[in-house]
Amino acid sequence: MDRLISIELFGQAYTFRASGQVSQAEEVTNYVAGEVEKARATGEAPGKLDTIILAALNIANDYLELRRSRQDLVRDIDQRCKILIEHIDANG
């Protein structure tokens, strides 16, 4: 069931339809609004568009860091599983 979710940026409300869990959509809007506010607070971006772009870059950086961490974790788990399988095969 789709629900309407709103986010306010620079005093303007933006509404969109969210399918799935509303709590997740609200978490996303809160995260985006927080990143926009952090970018605005740095004073590095002079205009609204610059602030939004800086926030988007920060969000993309967070995403890429998490993706890399996940890939490293999967690689580590895979390696550990191989070692365990070799140990079981050698001693089983």
N, C-alpha and C positions, 0 to 999 in steps of 0.2 A: 504494500500500500504506500503510495507516494504522500509525503507530507511537505508542507511549505516551511522552509527554513530561511531565516533572515540573518544578514550580517550587516553591521554598520561600519562604514569606512569613510573617514573625513566628513562625518555628519550626514552621510547619505546612506539610506537603507537599500540593500540589494536582497531580493528574495528569489529563491530557486526551489525547485522540487527535489526532494531527496527520497530516493528509493532505498529500502532496507532499513537498518536501524537508525532511528532518529537521534539516539544518543551519540552515535558515531558521527553523524552529520554535524551535530552541534559541537562535538569535539573538534572537528575540522574547522568550522567557522571560528571557534574560539582561538585555535592555534593560528590561523591566518590573521585574524584581527590582532593577536598578540605580536606576531612577527611584523606586521605593518606598524604597530605602535613602537616597537623597538627600533625599527628602521627610521621612523620619524623622529624619535627621541635622540638619535645619534647626531642629527643635524647635518649628516653627510649628503643627504639628498635634498636639493633645494625645492623641488616641486612635488605635487601629488604623484605624477607618473613616475618620476625618479624614485620616490619612496616605495611605490608598488613594485617597481623593477628590483630595487635593492632587497625588499622583503622576499620576492620570488626567488632571487638568487640565493638568499639565506636558506629558504625552504628547500631549494634544489640541493644545496650543499648538505643540509641535514639528511635528506633522503639518500644521497649518494654515499655518505658516511655510513648510514645504517645498512645500506645494501652491501657495501664492502665488508662491514662487520659480519653480516649474515653469511656472506660467501666464505669468509674466513672460518666462521663457526662450522658451516657445513663441511668444509674441507677438513677441519680438525676432527669432526665427528667421523667422517668417512675414513680418515687415517687410523683413528683409534679402533674403529670397527674392523678394519683389515688386520690390525695387529692382534686383536682379540680372536678373530677367526683363525689366523695363523697359529696362535697359541693353543687354541682348542684343537685344531687339526693335528698339531705336533704332540699334544699330550692326551688326546682323546682316544 
